[in-house]
Amino acid sequence: MERIPEPELMDDPAQARAYAAADFSEPHDRFVALFGECFPGIAVTGPVLDLGCGPGDIACRFAQAHPRCSVLGVDGSDAMIAEGERLVTARGLAGRIRFHRARLPCALPGGPYATVICNSLLHHLRDPAVLWETLRAAAARGARVLVMDLLRPATEQRARELVTRYAGDEPEILRRDFFHSLLAAYRPEEVWGQLEAARLSHLRIQVVSDRHFIVHGCL
Ligand SMILES: C[S@@+](CC[C@H](N)C(=O)[O-])C[C@H]1O[C@@H](n2cnc3c(N)ncnc32)[C@H](O)[C@@H]1O
């Protein structure tokens, strides 16, 4: 199945609200656990950059798992940042998690960052090179990087099955977004080409579930 791009920013307030209210505990806890598996024995300290942070649920879980780090979440959507501000305040993490509204590609404050994380941004980008170039620009030499994203299924029928299995009980707006995200996602071989073009082919690609892959390593 050919990739069908979706809009970059999730800037509709209703969409951001539904996304922030959804239960992503399974994939987001998995993201934090995968970081631990990719970088065993590392207790992260100092500033962490979270690209395409959305409402900040992963930033919160990551900050809770690594109590000596702080997180800068970057997102181009005002609506997502507003949800994020609410979430970190509710979870008592406002002192450790900050948000910066910016549409990539652009220069980012702070840095260079020794740890960069990113979940589910790549499939939104019109030009996937934006993610890899941003990593190169914002990350310190030797920085730890973990990117997770959706895998594009082989057929639309398979995408529908995944929506039913993992978002069957979610509101229609979330099921619609998930379906479009699966159609917009990249295949591992396409990501491999992106990494080669960005001179990042020393990073590893690993399929970690029926709908996710990760890219990880040190820059
Ligand atoms: C599917 S959400 C993922 C949010 C979060 N990382 C998570 O896992 O819950 C993708 C986010 O990327 C943001 N985004 C997409 N394109 C962007 C760009 N060019 N610059 C900054 N943010 C972008 C969207 O606004 C959206 O909040």
Ligand as a Chemical Component Dictionary entry (heavy atoms), coordinates in Angstrom:
data_LIG
# 
_chem_comp.id                   LIG 
_chem_comp.type                 NON-POLYMER 
_chem_comp.pdbx_formal_charge   0 
_chem_comp.three_letter_code    LIG 
# 
loop_
_chem_comp_atom.comp_id 
_chem_comp_atom.atom_id 
_chem_comp_atom.alt_atom_id 
_chem_comp_atom.type_symbol 
_chem_comp_atom.charge 
_chem_comp_atom.model_Cartn_x 
_chem_comp_atom.model_Cartn_y 
_chem_comp_atom.model_Cartn_z 
_chem_comp_atom.pdbx_ordinal 
LIG C1  C1  C 0  0.688 11.737 17.022 1  
LIG S1  S1  S 1  1.208 13.139 17.925 2  
LIG C2  C2  C 0  2.389 12.429 19.039 3  
LIG C3  C3  C 0  2.459 13.174 20.323 4  
LIG C4  C4  C 0  3.366 12.560 21.395 5  
LIG N1  N1  N 0  4.728 12.443 20.951 6  
LIG C5  C5  C 0  2.827 11.232 21.854 7  
LIG O1  O1  O 0  3.461 10.208 21.563 8  
LIG O2  O2  O -1 1.782 11.198 22.514 9  
LIG C6  C6  C 0  2.250 14.018 16.775 10 
LIG C7  C7  C 0  2.561 15.427 17.218 11 
LIG O3  O3  O 0  3.549 15.995 16.342 12 
LIG C8  C8  C 0  3.223 17.358 16.129 13 
LIG N2  N2  N 0  3.860 17.807 14.866 14 
LIG C9  C9  C 0  3.626 17.346 13.625 15 
LIG N3  N3  N 0  4.399 17.964 12.730 16 
LIG C10 C10 C 0  5.170 18.838 13.427 17 
LIG C11 C11 C 0  6.171 19.778 13.054 18 
LIG N4  N4  N 0  6.548 19.960 11.774 19 
LIG N5  N5  N 0  6.761 20.509 14.039 20 
LIG C12 C12 C 0  6.379 20.360 15.334 21 
LIG N6  N6  N 0  5.423 19.491 15.736 22 
LIG C13 C13 C 0  4.824 18.739 14.801 23 
LIG C14 C14 C 0  1.706 17.378 16.081 24 
LIG O4  O4  O 0  1.169 18.661 16.322 25 
LIG C15 C15 C 0  1.361 16.359 17.164 26 
LIG O5  O5  O 0  1.181 16.964 18.418 27 
# 
loop_
_chem_comp_bond.comp_id 
_chem_comp_bond.atom_id_1 
_chem_comp_bond.atom_id_2 
_chem_comp_bond.value_order 
_chem_comp_bond.pdbx_ordinal 
LIG C1  S1  SING 1  
LIG S1  C2  SING 2  
LIG S1  C6  SING 3  
LIG C2  C3  SING 4  
LIG C3  C4  SING 5  
LIG C4  N1  SING 6  
LIG C4  C5  SING 7  
LIG C5  O1  DOUB 8  
LIG C5  O2  SING 9  
LIG C6  C7  SING 10 
LIG C7  O3  SING 11 
LIG C7  C15 SING 12 
LIG O3  C8  SING 13 
LIG C8  N2  SING 14 
LIG C8  C14 SING 15 
LIG N2  C9  SING 16 
LIG N2  C13 SING 17 
LIG C9  N3  DOUB 18 
LIG N3  C10 SING 19 
LIG C10 C11 SING 20 
LIG C10 C13 DOUB 21 
LIG C11 N4  SING 22 
LIG C11 N5  DOUB 23 
LIG N5  C12 SING 24 
LIG C12 N6  DOUB 25 
LIG N6  C13 SING 26 
LIG C14 O4  SING 27 
LIG C14 C15 SING 28 
LIG C15 O5  SING 29 
# 
